[in-house]
Amino acid sequence: MSIAWSRIYPNGYDESPNEKGLEFYEKVFKELKKYNIEPIVTLSHYEIPLALVNSWGSWRDTRTIECFVKYARTVFERYSPYVKYWITFNEMNCIEALPWLAGGIDTTDKIVTEKAGFNQLIAAAKVVKLGKEINPNFQFGGMVTYPAMYPYSSNPADNILTWQASQFINFYLDVQCRGYYPSYKLKALEQTGISLDLNPQNEKILREGTVDFVAISYYQSLVIASDESLEKSDGNLTTGIKNPYLKESEWGWQIDPTGLRVALAQIYDRFQMPIMIVENGLGAEDKVDEYNEINDDYRISYLKEHIHALNQSINEDGVDVIGYTPWGIIDVVCVSTGEIAKRYGIVYVDIDDLGNGSGKRIKKKSFEWYRKVIESNGEEL
């Protein structure tokens, strides 16, 4: 789950927090604790306060760092008895690919997005250190979207492109897990003439604010090729070449449970840190039948296959996976397409793309199936 920054500080730079917002989340956390549910809380999930965007361009400006730290301090102190696991930013590598969505940045100019990403990394490191000072038991994760990537062929050009694409995926984890800008990124910045404020003080901040675990969203794998004429598939953040060995969702995302196993092995080999899969799911067009039921066997199949791959990662590959949460519990407007017709939840919401409907919630077939999965800790699939 996430806390909406603007619900706590409506403008981002307010002197005092919104008490009603704080009370709202406190009630949520108390209810979770009552049922022994462990929350994993994201501080910023694509919802920077609009006033920060309008006032000084959000993450373009270093003032946003201190606003974020102030917000984090407020929720850390208030919710310390209820929350152990924190994630600083959702899918942090989106700031360069989708800057408006991820950070309220109204340009794709490389200089601006690199500096915005740098400011987010400094902010993330600062709040990790702050959180540990407030409660040493806090655990922090750095989160990115992480598709598995395969070269299209044994062509060396395909393989070097795949490696370069993987650096884009890994960069924000490299900094958050290791505490410094990697050499490949420094070289890329040098080649493009982009200068960041990597002074000794900021380098110290990055070193002292490393995370405790890696968190990822995983939806599909990508095939990378140097031949731009090949047919492409859609995906989360990036596109790739169609993989003839895989099925696709209705929206063209390649379904690859084994890719999750590959991704987890790569991450663990690189960082040797515990991993949480905090997003994994199937976007589909669900239909309510004449019995007022949604028989989403396709979603059950998707989740079952990915959980099986997760089990293989743990018990065959030795990967330290400490959490799995599907995306999502309830239908919401899909961020990648802007429609609710592409549904991910195990609870159906009676609303269509035009806003028509009763808003009624209906448990899908996958709801009861997943409840049994939880009860059996994944043993009963």
Steps between C-alpha positions, in 0.01 A plus 500: 500500500598865468456820696394794286752777569238767423264349755757578770640825357244620242741747338818312581656802669236563772625595846280244676361163388134429437383325816197344331730337248723365775197367687372326187817292456530435871156338491609289203815384679311420821251292302783313328669434834174364639503231232876438517557643149851638439490819290770584246470875459617708203566866576454628146303318232459738205317770701730794571299798633396717206607819677863384489470450125346844449728682742844386388474199268488226764815281486685746278559702818693389810238663724280199426756281678446678831122496455517123450723454805258703713207290379693178568592611852134568575377158393799315647437651843122455484493145367809354663293257712318363193740489204830315464548482121531819296563567131615851410384538138288278279681376187779752534642435154181645349622855568708490182255311277174656622604818683157661524344188649785421737601847610284777361773590250350655186785419262700202382814714468785273611673767710180569695405135557853403609504782756149413618606138545809613690284711733272204564799280582631758747152530654467122527839466669419778745170346609656154538757639742235708677268203535772286657565778753130516589455123520799267454259216420377669183589315179529693173475386142599653169244421231520486121302340222701195393418303184716203411697575182613260230717574194314420177791296366866415547584808295748698714305818418187351661696400807665838555161671463351262757782579743450874446126467556564308822713789629200729460296256709772447763639852543270623778553174690875531456496837674252410773659163582867595464496868590676655202461582131639207296777556247279422199263782602780746566643425157161546334454836675846606389429403139175698493646802679261477796635622833352394835580639843697196614695693762649329809194584711256342254726200454495454879118521500479223240747279691314538828151447361515156340197271514441166670317319222416518131139543389379448144195502281502214251244461223678372190828428326649687204700388199765747382620518139716725286266447203239772540275352229396204719146492639474647848295418808365738762606513865540687826726801433678354199425291193690210351491254213221241491610171653362205297525272805265706719131580515384861535232670709209679332713815512802338338713446812701178474420247772819344632505337846847359435613857434417580862733221609771636269454855630515391864819300439663798326405742776617273779826423323565873454402633844482206746206666675153373592240562228132586506275471195256779581315509166412207276172450320295469184306784341187353340147589394283336765133424432218467753284201402126445545564368853679822599832314508840564342669173409854625439675164462755671273613717793520201731713321241732802463552541874533126560775466240692798636475380860627160384799673339550692825505169690767371261706814558496442875531121521712421193700816433556610858364852450401681822146614416328648805170620357248481217200724445295486178379805313244554610225429746235731358441628146643848440558716193797343320795740498646366175185555291279734705202264500325284755407247231849358549435347839758351736309452825357193666210723603286639216381862507182580307632808317573534129744721309244783482435494874166324471403235752392443857849472652396168651780259593476133399747228596640329192568128489868584553415659837415173673781322320758752621361494853584127510844572359565742786364262762728222375802730450503408134480125553146474360494627141 
